């Protein structure tokens, strides 16, 4: 799953915040991190899906808030990371695996299940197609075919609605 997490995260945050300073690049990358990190952990034989725990997302948020105390511009930019992690949990349906979602609050072991994205199987195909379409709509909505708008997005992560 790639486009599904990028599109749903960007559209959700855009409709809530509409902040021109928000870094949608970091948001999109962070929305992909849980599957990437947990997938790599599983590839190396670890069965803990720690990135699919809400506690991990809260810990990242807490760490950013502490590390950026008194430095508002960098805090505004970095808050896209925990928001992206939270968006992934929502759009992956991670909350349906209670033991993993609340790890380590429900105990230190996690059920040896595969990632939610893998468990869904073929249901991922229409979701990914929907995400791809939503990315195309975003490309047009934010007029990213215009060179200066695309450059601004790539340089700052800012998205503004096309006039």
Chimera marker file (.cmm) of the C-alpha trace (Angstrom):
<marker_set name="trace">
<marker id="1" x="0.000" y="0.000" z="0.000" r="1" g="1" b="0" radius="0.5"/>
<marker id="2" x="1.448" y="3.291" z="-1.096" r="1" g="1" b="0" radius="0.5"/>
<marker id="3" x="-1.033" y="5.685" z="-2.701" r="1" g="1" b="0" radius="0.5"/>
<marker id="4" x="-3.790" y="4.813" z="-0.213" r="1" g="1" b="0" radius="0.5"/>
<marker id="5" x="-1.818" y="6.115" z="2.782" r="1" g="1" b="0" radius="0.5"/>
<marker id="6" x="-0.418" y="9.151" z="0.982" r="1" g="1" b="0" radius="0.5"/>
<marker id="7" x="-3.768" y="10.299" z="-0.426" r="1" g="1" b="0" radius="0.5"/>
<marker id="8" x="-5.870" y="9.669" z="2.668" r="1" g="1" b="0" radius="0.5"/>
<marker id="9" x="-3.354" y="11.423" z="4.910" r="1" g="1" b="0" radius="0.5"/>
<marker id="10" x="-2.959" y="14.470" z="2.698" r="1" g="1" b="0" radius="0.5"/>
<marker id="11" x="-6.683" y="14.903" z="2.101" r="1" g="1" b="0" radius="0.5"/>
<marker id="12" x="-7.593" y="14.368" z="5.770" r="1" g="1" b="0" radius="0.5"/>
<marker id="13" x="-5.059" y="16.877" z="7.046" r="1" g="1" b="0" radius="0.5"/>
<marker id="14" x="-5.878" y="19.370" z="4.291" r="1" g="1" b="0" radius="0.5"/>
<marker id="15" x="-9.589" y="19.365" z="5.165" r="1" g="1" b="0" radius="0.5"/>
<marker id="16" x="-8.866" y="19.745" z="8.888" r="1" g="1" b="0" radius="0.5"/>
<marker id="17" x="-6.025" y="22.293" z="8.957" r="1" g="1" b="0" radius="0.5"/>
<marker id="18" x="-5.726" y="24.031" z="5.563" r="1" g="1" b="0" radius="0.5"/>
<marker id="19" x="-2.437" y="25.390" z="6.870" r="1" g="1" b="0" radius="0.5"/>
<marker id="20" x="-0.165" y="26.677" z="4.069" r="1" g="1" b="0" radius="0.5"/>
<marker id="21" x="2.890" y="26.156" z="6.327" r="1" g="1" b="0" radius="0.5"/>
<marker id="22" x="2.147" y="22.486" z="6.984" r="1" g="1" b="0" radius="0.5"/>
<marker id="23" x="4.723" y="20.097" z="5.484" r="1" g="1" b="0" radius="0.5"/>
<marker id="24" x="2.721" y="17.591" z="3.470" r="1" g="1" b="0" radius="0.5"/>
<marker id="25" x="5.942" y="15.896" z="2.302" r="1" g="1" b="0" radius="0.5"/>
<marker id="26" x="6.761" y="14.826" z="5.855" r="1" g="1" b="0" radius="0.5"/>
<marker id="27" x="3.150" y="13.809" z="6.384" r="1" g="1" b="0" radius="0.5"/>
<marker id="28" x="3.184" y="11.520" z="3.326" r="1" g="1" b="0" radius="0.5"/>
<marker id="29" x="6.492" y="9.938" z="4.288" r="1" g="1" b="0" radius="0.5"/>
<marker id="30" x="5.409" y="9.432" z="7.902" r="1" g="1" b="0" radius="0.5"/>
<marker id="31" x="2.172" y="7.801" z="6.741" r="1" g="1" b="0" radius="0.5"/>
<marker id="32" x="4.274" y="5.122" z="5.037" r="1" g="1" b="0" radius="0.5"/>
<marker id="33" x="6.718" y="4.529" z="7.913" r="1" g="1" b="0" radius="0.5"/>
<marker id="34" x="4.700" y="2.047" z="10.045" r="1" g="1" b="0" radius="0.5"/>
<marker id="35" x="4.411" y="-0.582" z="7.300" r="1" g="1" b="0" radius="0.5"/>
<marker id="36" x="7.973" y="0.031" z="6.140" r="1" g="1" b="0" radius="0.5"/>
<marker id="37" x="9.504" y="-0.159" z="9.634" r="1" g="1" b="0" radius="0.5"/>
<marker id="38" x="7.426" y="-3.114" z="10.828" r="1" g="1" b="0" radius="0.5"/>
<marker id="39" x="7.969" y="-4.883" z="7.515" r="1" g="1" b="0" radius="0.5"/>
<marker id="40" x="11.735" y="-4.500" z="7.899" r="1" g="1" b="0" radius="0.5"/>
<marker id="41" x="11.554" y="-5.716" z="11.506" r="1" g="1" b="0" radius="0.5"/>
<marker id="42" x="9.658" y="-8.797" z="10.350" r="1" g="1" b="0" radius="0.5"/>
<marker id="43" x="12.189" y="-9.389" z="7.557" r="1" g="1" b="0" radius="0.5"/>
<marker id="44" x="14.881" y="-9.602" z="10.232" r="1" g="1" b="0" radius="0.5"/>
<marker id="45" x="12.876" y="-12.060" z="12.336" r="1" g="1" b="0" radius="0.5"/>
<marker id="46" x="11.284" y="-9.711" z="14.860" r="1" g="1" b="0" radius="0.5"/>
<marker id="47" x="7.536" y="-10.209" z="15.214" r="1" g="1" b="0" radius="0.5"/>
<marker id="48" x="6.705" y="-7.048" z="17.158" r="1" g="1" b="0" radius="0.5"/>
<marker id="49" x="4.662" y="-4.542" z="15.153" r="1" g="1" b="0" radius="0.5"/>
<marker id="50" x="5.681" y="-1.636" z="17.351" r="1" g="1" b="0" radius="0.5"/>
<marker id="51" x="4.937" y="1.031" z="14.738" r="1" g="1" b="0" radius="0.5"/>
<marker id="52" x="1.293" y="-0.074" z="14.638" r="1" g="1" b="0" radius="0.5"/>
<marker id="53" x="0.882" y="0.851" z="18.300" r="1" g="1" b="0" radius="0.5"/>
<marker id="54" x="-0.775" y="4.120" z="19.238" r="1" g="1" b="0" radius="0.5"/>
<marker id="55" x="1.726" y="4.323" z="22.103" r="1" g="1" b="0" radius="0.5"/>
<marker id="56" x="4.574" y="4.603" z="19.586" r="1" g="1" b="0" radius="0.5"/>
<marker id="57" x="2.834" y="7.477" z="17.781" r="1" g="1" b="0" radius="0.5"/>
<marker id="58" x="2.212" y="9.220" z="21.104" r="1" g="1" b="0" radius="0.5"/>
<marker id="59" x="5.858" y="8.705" z="22.098" r="1" g="1" b="0" radius="0.5"/>
<marker id="60" x="7.029" y="10.260" z="18.809" r="1" g="1" b="0" radius="0.5"/>
<marker id="61" x="4.675" y="13.214" z="19.373" r="1" g="1" b="0" radius="0.5"/>
<marker id="62" x="5.957" y="13.617" z="22.932" r="1" g="1" b="0" radius="0.5"/>
<marker id="63" x="9.607" y="13.435" z="21.822" r="1" g="1" b="0" radius="0.5"/>
<marker id="64" x="9.063" y="16.095" z="19.158" r="1" g="1" b="0" radius="0.5"/>
<marker id="65" x="7.264" y="18.375" z="21.620" r="1" g="1" b="0" radius="0.5"/>
<marker id="66" x="10.112" y="18.062" z="24.151" r="1" g="1" b="0" radius="0.5"/>
<marker id="67" x="12.930" y="18.336" z="21.583" r="1" g="1" b="0" radius="0.5"/>
<marker id="68" x="11.466" y="21.441" z="19.939" r="1" g="1" b="0" radius="0.5"/>
<marker id="69" x="10.492" y="23.384" z="23.063" r="1" g="1" b="0" radius="0.5"/>
<marker id="70" x="10.936" y="27.082" z="22.319" r="1" g="1" b="0" radius="0.5"/>
<marker id="71" x="11.548" y="26.474" z="18.600" r="1" g="1" b="0" radius="0.5"/>
<marker id="72" x="8.139" y="26.943" z="17.061" r="1" g="1" b="0" radius="0.5"/>
<marker id="73" x="9.029" y="26.889" z="13.313" r="1" g="1" b="0" radius="0.5"/>
<marker id="74" x="10.769" y="23.511" z="13.495" r="1" g="1" b="0" radius="0.5"/>
<marker id="75" x="8.014" y="22.178" z="15.766" r="1" g="1" b="0" radius="0.5"/>
<marker id="76" x="5.351" y="23.144" z="13.208" r="1" g="1" b="0" radius="0.5"/>
<marker id="77" x="7.257" y="21.299" z="10.496" r="1" g="1" b="0" radius="0.5"/>
<marker id="78" x="8.033" y="18.177" z="12.541" r="1" g="1" b="0" radius="0.5"/>
<marker id="79" x="4.497" y="17.742" z="13.876" r="1" g="1" b="0" radius="0.5"/>
<marker id="80" x="3.660" y="16.337" z="10.444" r="1" g="1" b="0" radius="0.5"/>
<marker id="81" x="5.528" y="13.171" z="11.457" r="1" g="1" b="0" radius="0.5"/>
<marker id="82" x="3.343" y="12.012" z="14.363" r="1" g="1" b="0" radius="0.5"/>
<marker id="83" x="0.239" y="13.179" z="12.502" r="1" g="1" b="0" radius="0.5"/>
<marker id="84" x="1.291" y="10.974" z="9.578" r="1" g="1" b="0" radius="0.5"/>
<marker id="85" x="1.854" y="8.057" z="11.943" r="1" g="1" b="0" radius="0.5"/>
<marker id="86" x="-1.622" y="8.544" z="13.430" r="1" g="1" b="0" radius="0.5"/>
<marker id="87" x="-3.154" y="8.782" z="9.935" r="1" g="1" b="0" radius="0.5"/>
<marker id="88" x="-1.544" y="5.462" z="9.027" r="1" g="1" b="0" radius="0.5"/>
<marker id="89" x="-3.062" y="3.791" z="12.082" r="1" g="1" b="0" radius="0.5"/>
<marker id="90" x="-6.501" y="5.123" z="11.187" r="1" g="1" b="0" radius="0.5"/>
<marker id="91" x="-6.436" y="4.226" z="7.490" r="1" g="1" b="0" radius="0.5"/>
<marker id="92" x="-4.761" y="0.868" z="8.090" r="1" g="1" b="0" radius="0.5"/>
<marker id="93" x="-7.433" y="-0.121" z="10.587" r="1" g="1" b="0" radius="0.5"/>
<marker id="94" x="-4.697" y="-0.889" z="13.106" r="1" g="1" b="0" radius="0.5"/>
<marker id="95" x="-7.173" y="-0.330" z="15.957" r="1" g="1" b="0" radius="0.5"/>
<marker id="96" x="-8.877" y="-3.616" z="15.071" r="1" g="1" b="0" radius="0.5"/>
<marker id="97" x="-5.878" y="-5.555" z="16.436" r="1" g="1" b="0" radius="0.5"/>
<marker id="98" x="-6.321" y="-4.515" z="20.070" r="1" g="1" b="0" radius="0.5"/>
<marker id="99" x="-3.207" y="-6.195" z="21.448" r="1" g="1" b="0" radius="0.5"/>
<marker id="100" x="-0.955" y="-4.609" z="18.821" r="1" g="1" b="0" radius="0.5"/>
<marker id="101" x="-2.668" y="-1.223" z="18.846" r="1" g="1" b="0" radius="0.5"/>
<marker id="102" x="-2.331" y="-0.806" z="22.614" r="1" g="1" b="0" radius="0.5"/>
<marker id="103" x="1.116" y="-2.430" z="22.920" r="1" g="1" b="0" radius="0.5"/>
<marker id="104" x="2.817" y="-2.368" z="25.467" r="1" g="1" b="0" radius="0.5"/>
<marker id="105" x="-0.162" y="-1.342" z="27.640" r="1" g="1" b="0" radius="0.5"/>
<marker id="106" x="-1.833" y="-4.733" z="27.041" r="1" g="1" b="0" radius="0.5"/>
<marker id="107" x="1.366" y="-6.704" z="27.640" r="1" g="1" b="0" radius="0.5"/>
<marker id="108" x="4.772" y="-6.914" z="26.065" r="1" g="1" b="0" radius="0.5"/>
<marker id="109" x="3.998" y="-9.639" z="23.546" r="1" g="1" b="0" radius="0.5"/>
<marker id="110" x="2.143" y="-8.998" z="20.330" r="1" g="1" b="0" radius="0.5"/>
<marker id="111" x="0.176" y="-11.607" z="18.425" r="1" g="1" b="0" radius="0.5"/>
<marker id="112" x="2.304" y="-13.040" z="15.665" r="1" g="1" b="0" radius="0.5"/>
<marker id="113" x="0.066" y="-11.742" z="12.907" r="1" g="1" b="0" radius="0.5"/>
<marker id="114" x="1.143" y="-10.178" z="9.669" r="1" g="1" b="0" radius="0.5"/>
<marker id="115" x="0.779" y="-6.462" z="9.032" r="1" g="1" b="0" radius="0.5"/>
<marker id="116" x="-2.808" y="-5.196" z="8.614" r="1" g="1" b="0" radius="0.5"/>
<marker id="117" x="-1.996" y="-4.251" z="5.010" r="1" g="1" b="0" radius="0.5"/>
<marker id="118" x="-0.968" y="-7.825" z="4.272" r="1" g="1" b="0" radius="0.5"/>
<marker id="119" x="-3.861" y="-9.388" z="6.192" r="1" g="1" b="0" radius="0.5"/>
<marker id="120" x="-6.390" y="-7.538" z="4.015" r="1" g="1" b="0" radius="0.5"/>
<marker id="121" x="-5.121" y="-9.324" z="0.920" r="1" g="1" b="0" radius="0.5"/>
<marker id="122" x="-6.971" y="-8.443" z="-2.287" r="1" g="1" b="0" radius="0.5"/>
<marker id="123" x="-9.007" y="-5.716" z="-0.576" r="1" g="1" b="0" radius="0.5"/>
<marker id="124" x="-5.844" y="-3.633" z="-0.931" r="1" g="1" b="0" radius="0.5"/>
<marker id="125" x="-6.282" y="-3.430" z="-4.710" r="1" g="1" b="0" radius="0.5"/>
<marker id="126" x="-9.397" y="-1.221" z="-4.748" r="1" g="1" b="0" radius="0.5"/>
<marker id="127" x="-8.020" y="0.820" z="-1.839" r="1" g="1" b="0" radius="0.5"/>
<marker id="128" x="-4.770" y="1.414" z="-3.689" r="1" g="1" b="0" radius="0.5"/>
<marker id="129" x="-6.664" y="2.305" z="-6.865" r="1" g="1" b="0" radius="0.5"/>
<marker id="130" x="-8.816" y="4.739" z="-4.890" r="1" g="1" b="0" radius="0.5"/>
<marker id="131" x="-5.640" y="6.217" z="-3.377" r="1" g="1" b="0" radius="0.5"/>
<marker id="132" x="-4.103" y="6.606" z="-6.836" r="1" g="1" b="0" radius="0.5"/>
<marker id="133" x="-7.200" y="8.420" z="-8.091" r="1" g="1" b="0" radius="0.5"/>
<marker id="134" x="-7.184" y="10.637" z="-4.977" r="1" g="1" b="0" radius="0.5"/>
<marker id="135" x="-3.517" y="11.506" z="-5.685" r="1" g="1" b="0" radius="0.5"/>
<marker id="136" x="-4.423" y="12.516" z="-9.252" r="1" g="1" b="0" radius="0.5"/>
<marker id="137" x="-7.293" y="14.643" z="-7.925" r="1" g="1" b="0" radius="0.5"/>
<marker id="138" x="-4.869" y="16.266" z="-5.450" r="1" g="1" b="0" radius="0.5"/>
<marker id="139" x="-2.389" y="16.938" z="-8.269" r="1" g="1" b="0" radius="0.5"/>
<marker id="140" x="-5.105" y="18.844" z="-10.116" r="1" g="1" b="0" radius="0.5"/>
<marker id="141" x="-6.722" y="20.454" z="-7.053" r="1" g="1" b="0" radius="0.5"/>
<marker id="142" x="-3.400" y="21.896" z="-5.894" r="1" g="1" b="0" radius="0.5"/>
<marker id="143" x="-2.321" y="22.669" z="-9.507" r="1" g="1" b="0" radius="0.5"/>
<marker id="144" x="0.958" y="20.799" z="-9.137" r="1" g="1" b="0" radius="0.5"/>
<marker id="145" x="1.326" y="20.703" z="-12.917" r="1" g="1" b="0" radius="0.5"/>
<marker id="146" x="2.306" y="24.399" z="-12.634" r="1" g="1" b="0" radius="0.5"/>
<marker id="147" x="6.071" y="24.522" z="-12.228" r="1" g="1" b="0" radius="0.5"/>
<marker id="148" x="6.276" y="27.117" z="-9.443" r="1" g="1" b="0" radius="0.5"/>
<marker id="149" x="3.582" y="25.338" z="-7.388" r="1" g="1" b="0" radius="0.5"/>
<marker id="150" x="5.324" y="21.988" z="-7.801" r="1" g="1" b="0" radius="0.5"/>
<marker id="151" x="8.680" y="23.591" z="-6.888" r="1" g="1" b="0" radius="0.5"/>
<marker id="152" x="7.138" y="25.177" z="-3.776" r="1" g="1" b="0" radius="0.5"/>
<marker id="153" x="5.694" y="21.822" z="-2.728" r="1" g="1" b="0" radius="0.5"/>
<marker id="154" x="8.976" y="19.986" z="-3.287" r="1" g="1" b="0" radius="0.5"/>
<marker id="155" x="10.972" y="22.681" z="-1.482" r="1" g="1" b="0" radius="0.5"/>
<marker id="156" x="8.682" y="23.465" z="1.482" r="1" g="1" b="0" radius="0.5"/>
<marker id="157" x="5.957" y="20.786" z="1.522" r="1" g="1" b="0" radius="0.5"/>
<marker id="158" x="3.322" y="23.510" z="1.263" r="1" g="1" b="0" radius="0.5"/>
<marker id="159" x="0.069" y="22.920" z="-0.601" r="1" g="1" b="0" radius="0.5"/>
<marker id="160" x="-2.391" y="25.627" z="-1.541" r="1" g="1" b="0" radius="0.5"/>
<marker id="161" x="-5.603" y="25.292" z="-3.412" r="1" g="1" b="0" radius="0.5"/>
<marker id="162" x="-5.481" y="26.276" z="-7.059" r="1" g="1" b="0" radius="0.5"/>
<marker id="163" x="-7.346" y="29.498" z="-7.802" r="1" g="1" b="0" radius="0.5"/>
<link id1="1" id2="2" r="1" g="1" b="0" radius="0.2"/>
<link id1="2" id2="3" r="1" g="1" b="0" radius="0.2"/>
<link id1="3" id2="4" r="1" g="1" b="0" radius="0.2"/>
<link id1="4" id2="5" r="1" g="1" b="0" radius="0.2"/>
<link id1="5" id2="6" r="1" g="1" b="0" radius="0.2"/>
<link id1="6" id2="7" r="1" g="1" b="0" radius="0.2"/>
<link id1="7" id2="8" r="1" g="1" b="0" radius="0.2"/>
<link id1="8" id2="9" r="1" g="1" b="0" radius="0.2"/>
<link id1="9" id2="10" r="1" g="1" b="0" radius="0.2"/>
<link id1="10" id2="11" r="1" g="1" b="0" radius="0.2"/>
<link id1="11" id2="12" r="1" g="1" b="0" radius="0.2"/>
<link id1="12" id2="13" r="1" g="1" b="0" radius="0.2"/>
<link id1="13" id2="14" r="1" g="1" b="0" radius="0.2"/>
<link id1="14" id2="15" r="1" g="1" b="0" radius="0.2"/>
<link id1="15" id2="16" r="1" g="1" b="0" radius="0.2"/>
<link id1="16" id2="17" r="1" g="1" b="0" radius="0.2"/>
<link id1="17" id2="18" r="1" g="1" b="0" radius="0.2"/>
<link id1="18" id2="19" r="1" g="1" b="0" radius="0.2"/>
<link id1="19" id2="20" r="1" g="1" b="0" radius="0.2"/>
<link id1="20" id2="21" r="1" g="1" b="0" radius="0.2"/>
<link id1="21" id2="22" r="1" g="1" b="0" radius="0.2"/>
<link id1="22" id2="23" r="1" g="1" b="0" radius="0.2"/>
<link id1="23" id2="24" r="1" g="1" b="0" radius="0.2"/>
<link id1="24" id2="25" r="1" g="1" b="0" radius="0.2"/>
<link id1="25" id2="26" r="1" g="1" b="0" radius="0.2"/>
<link id1="26" id2="27" r="1" g="1" b="0" radius="0.2"/>
<link id1="27" id2="28" r="1" g="1" b="0" radius="0.2"/>
<link id1="28" id2="29" r="1" g="1" b="0" radius="0.2"/>
<link id1="29" id2="30" r="1" g="1" b="0" radius="0.2"/>
<link id1="30" id2="31" r="1" g="1" b="0" radius="0.2"/>
<link id1="31" id2="32" r="1" g="1" b="0" radius="0.2"/>
<link id1="32" id2="33" r="1" g="1" b="0" radius="0.2"/>
<link id1="33" id2="34" r="1" g="1" b="0" radius="0.2"/>
<link id1="34" id2="35" r="1" g="1" b="0" radius="0.2"/>
<link id1="35" id2="36" r="1" g="1" b="0" radius="0.2"/>
<link id1="36" id2="37" r="1" g="1" b="0" radius="0.2"/>
<link id1="37" id2="38" r="1" g="1" b="0" radius="0.2"/>
<link id1="38" id2="39" r="1" g="1" b="0" radius="0.2"/>
<link id1="39" id2="40" r="1" g="1" b="0" radius="0.2"/>
<link id1="40" id2="41" r="1" g="1" b="0" radius="0.2"/>
<link id1="41" id2="42" r="1" g="1" b="0" radius="0.2"/>
<link id1="42" id2="43" r="1" g="1" b="0" radius="0.2"/>
<link id1="43" id2="44" r="1" g="1" b="0" radius="0.2"/>
<link id1="44" id2="45" r="1" g="1" b="0" radius="0.2"/>
<link id1="45" id2="46" r="1" g="1" b="0" radius="0.2"/>
<link id1="46" id2="47" r="1" g="1" b="0" radius="0.2"/>
<link id1="47" id2="48" r="1" g="1" b="0" radius="0.2"/>
<link id1="48" id2="49" r="1" g="1" b="0" radius="0.2"/>
<link id1="49" id2="50" r="1" g="1" b="0" radius="0.2"/>
<link id1="50" id2="51" r="1" g="1" b="0" radius="0.2"/>
<link id1="51" id2="52" r="1" g="1" b="0" radius="0.2"/>
<link id1="52" id2="53" r="1" g="1" b="0" radius="0.2"/>
<link id1="53" id2="54" r="1" g="1" b="0" radius="0.2"/>
<link id1="54" id2="55" r="1" g="1" b="0" radius="0.2"/>
<link id1="55" id2="56" r="1" g="1" b="0" radius="0.2"/>
<link id1="56" id2="57" r="1" g="1" b="0" radius="0.2"/>
<link id1="57" id2="58" r="1" g="1" b="0" radius="0.2"/>
<link id1="58" id2="59" r="1" g="1" b="0" radius="0.2"/>
<link id1="59" id2="60" r="1" g="1" b="0" radius="0.2"/>
<link id1="60" id2="61" r="1" g="1" b="0" radius="0.2"/>
<link id1="61" id2="62" r="1" g="1" b="0" radius="0.2"/>
<link id1="62" id2="63" r="1" g="1" b="0" radius="0.2"/>
<link id1="63" id2="64" r="1" g="1" b="0" radius="0.2"/>
<link id1="64" id2="65" r="1" g="1" b="0" radius="0.2"/>
<link id1="65" id2="66" r="1" g="1" b="0" radius="0.2"/>
<link id1="66" id2="67" r="1" g="1" b="0" radius="0.2"/>
<link id1="67" id2="68" r="1" g="1" b="0" radius="0.2"/>
<link id1="68" id2="69" r="1" g="1" b="0" radius="0.2"/>
<link id1="69" id2="70" r="1" g="1" b="0" radius="0.2"/>
<link id1="70" id2="71" r="1" g="1" b="0" radius="0.2"/>
<link id1="71" id2="72" r="1" g="1" b="0" radius="0.2"/>
<link id1="72" id2="73" r="1" g="1" b="0" radius="0.2"/>
<link id1="73" id2="74" r="1" g="1" b="0" radius="0.2"/>
<link id1="74" id2="75" r="1" g="1" b="0" radius="0.2"/>
<link id1="75" id2="76" r="1" g="1" b="0" radius="0.2"/>
<link id1="76" id2="77" r="1" g="1" b="0" radius="0.2"/>
<link id1="77" id2="78" r="1" g="1" b="0" radius="0.2"/>
<link id1="78" id2="79" r="1" g="1" b="0" radius="0.2"/>
<link id1="79" id2="80" r="1" g="1" b="0" radius="0.2"/>
<link id1="80" id2="81" r="1" g="1" b="0" radius="0.2"/>
<link id1="81" id2="82" r="1" g="1" b="0" radius="0.2"/>
<link id1="82" id2="83" r="1" g="1" b="0" radius="0.2"/>
<link id1="83" id2="84" r="1" g="1" b="0" radius="0.2"/>
<link id1="84" id2="85" r="1" g="1" b="0" radius="0.2"/>
<link id1="85" id2="86" r="1" g="1" b="0" radius="0.2"/>
<link id1="86" id2="87" r="1" g="1" b="0" radius="0.2"/>
<link id1="87" id2="88" r="1" g="1" b="0" radius="0.2"/>
<link id1="88" id2="89" r="1" g="1" b="0" radius="0.2"/>
<link id1="89" id2="90" r="1" g="1" b="0" radius="0.2"/>
<link id1="90" id2="91" r="1" g="1" b="0" radius="0.2"/>
<link id1="91" id2="92" r="1" g="1" b="0" radius="0.2"/>
<link id1="92" id2="93" r="1" g="1" b="0" radius="0.2"/>
<link id1="93" id2="94" r="1" g="1" b="0" radius="0.2"/>
<link id1="94" id2="95" r="1" g="1" b="0" radius="0.2"/>
<link id1="95" id2="96" r="1" g="1" b="0" radius="0.2"/>
<link id1="96" id2="97" r="1" g="1" b="0" radius="0.2"/>
<link id1="97" id2="98" r="1" g="1" b="0" radius="0.2"/>
<link id1="98" id2="99" r="1" g="1" b="0" radius="0.2"/>
<link id1="99" id2="100" r="1" g="1" b="0" radius="0.2"/>
<link id1="100" id2="101" r="1" g="1" b="0" radius="0.2"/>
<link id1="101" id2="102" r="1" g="1" b="0" radius="0.2"/>
<link id1="102" id2="103" r="1" g="1" b="0" radius="0.2"/>
<link id1="103" id2="104" r="1" g="1" b="0" radius="0.2"/>
<link id1="104" id2="105" r="1" g="1" b="0" radius="0.2"/>
<link id1="105" id2="106" r="1" g="1" b="0" radius="0.2"/>
<link id1="106" id2="107" r="1" g="1" b="0" radius="0.2"/>
<link id1="107" id2="108" r="1" g="1" b="0" radius="0.2"/>
<link id1="108" id2="109" r="1" g="1" b="0" radius="0.2"/>
<link id1="109" id2="110" r="1" g="1" b="0" radius="0.2"/>
<link id1="110" id2="111" r="1" g="1" b="0" radius="0.2"/>
<link id1="111" id2="112" r="1" g="1" b="0" radius="0.2"/>
<link id1="112" id2="113" r="1" g="1" b="0" radius="0.2"/>
<link id1="113" id2="114" r="1" g="1" b="0" radius="0.2"/>
<link id1="114" id2="115" r="1" g="1" b="0" radius="0.2"/>
<link id1="115" id2="116" r="1" g="1" b="0" radius="0.2"/>
<link id1="116" id2="117" r="1" g="1" b="0" radius="0.2"/>
<link id1="117" id2="118" r="1" g="1" b="0" radius="0.2"/>
<link id1="118" id2="119" r="1" g="1" b="0" radius="0.2"/>
<link id1="119" id2="120" r="1" g="1" b="0" radius="0.2"/>
<link id1="120" id2="121" r="1" g="1" b="0" radius="0.2"/>
<link id1="121" id2="122" r="1" g="1" b="0" radius="0.2"/>
<link id1="122" id2="123" r="1" g="1" b="0" radius="0.2"/>
<link id1="123" id2="124" r="1" g="1" b="0" radius="0.2"/>
<link id1="124" id2="125" r="1" g="1" b="0" radius="0.2"/>
<link id1="125" id2="126" r="1" g="1" b="0" radius="0.2"/>
<link id1="126" id2="127" r="1" g="1" b="0" radius="0.2"/>
<link id1="127" id2="128" r="1" g="1" b="0" radius="0.2"/>
<link id1="128" id2="129" r="1" g="1" b="0" radius="0.2"/>
<link id1="129" id2="130" r="1" g="1" b="0" radius="0.2"/>
<link id1="130" id2="131" r="1" g="1" b="0" radius="0.2"/>
<link id1="131" id2="132" r="1" g="1" b="0" radius="0.2"/>
<link id1="132" id2="133" r="1" g="1" b="0" radius="0.2"/>
<link id1="133" id2="134" r="1" g="1" b="0" radius="0.2"/>
<link id1="134" id2="135" r="1" g="1" b="0" radius="0.2"/>
<link id1="135" id2="136" r="1" g="1" b="0" radius="0.2"/>
<link id1="136" id2="137" r="1" g="1" b="0" radius="0.2"/>
<link id1="137" id2="138" r="1" g="1" b="0" radius="0.2"/>
<link id1="138" id2="139" r="1" g="1" b="0" radius="0.2"/>
<link id1="139" id2="140" r="1" g="1" b="0" radius="0.2"/>
<link id1="140" id2="141" r="1" g="1" b="0" radius="0.2"/>
<link id1="141" id2="142" r="1" g="1" b="0" radius="0.2"/>
<link id1="142" id2="143" r="1" g="1" b="0" radius="0.2"/>
<link id1="143" id2="144" r="1" g="1" b="0" radius="0.2"/>
<link id1="144" id2="145" r="1" g="1" b="0" radius="0.2"/>
<link id1="145" id2="146" r="1" g="1" b="0" radius="0.2"/>
<link id1="146" id2="147" r="1" g="1" b="0" radius="0.2"/>
<link id1="147" id2="148" r="1" g="1" b="0" radius="0.2"/>
<link id1="148" id2="149" r="1" g="1" b="0" radius="0.2"/>
<link id1="149" id2="150" r="1" g="1" b="0" radius="0.2"/>
<link id1="150" id2="151" r="1" g="1" b="0" radius="0.2"/>
<link id1="151" id2="152" r="1" g="1" b="0" radius="0.2"/>
<link id1="152" id2="153" r="1" g="1" b="0" radius="0.2"/>
<link id1="153" id2="154" r="1" g="1" b="0" radius="0.2"/>
<link id1="154" id2="155" r="1" g="1" b="0" radius="0.2"/>
<link id1="155" id2="156" r="1" g="1" b="0" radius="0.2"/>
<link id1="156" id2="157" r="1" g="1" b="0" radius="0.2"/>
<link id1="157" id2="158" r="1" g="1" b="0" radius="0.2"/>
<link id1="158" id2="159" r="1" g="1" b="0" radius="0.2"/>
<link id1="159" id2="160" r="1" g="1" b="0" radius="0.2"/>
<link id1="160" id2="161" r="1" g="1" b="0" radius="0.2"/>
<link id1="161" id2="162" r="1" g="1" b="0" radius="0.2"/>
<link id1="162" id2="163" r="1" g="1" b="0" radius="0.2"/>
</marker_set>
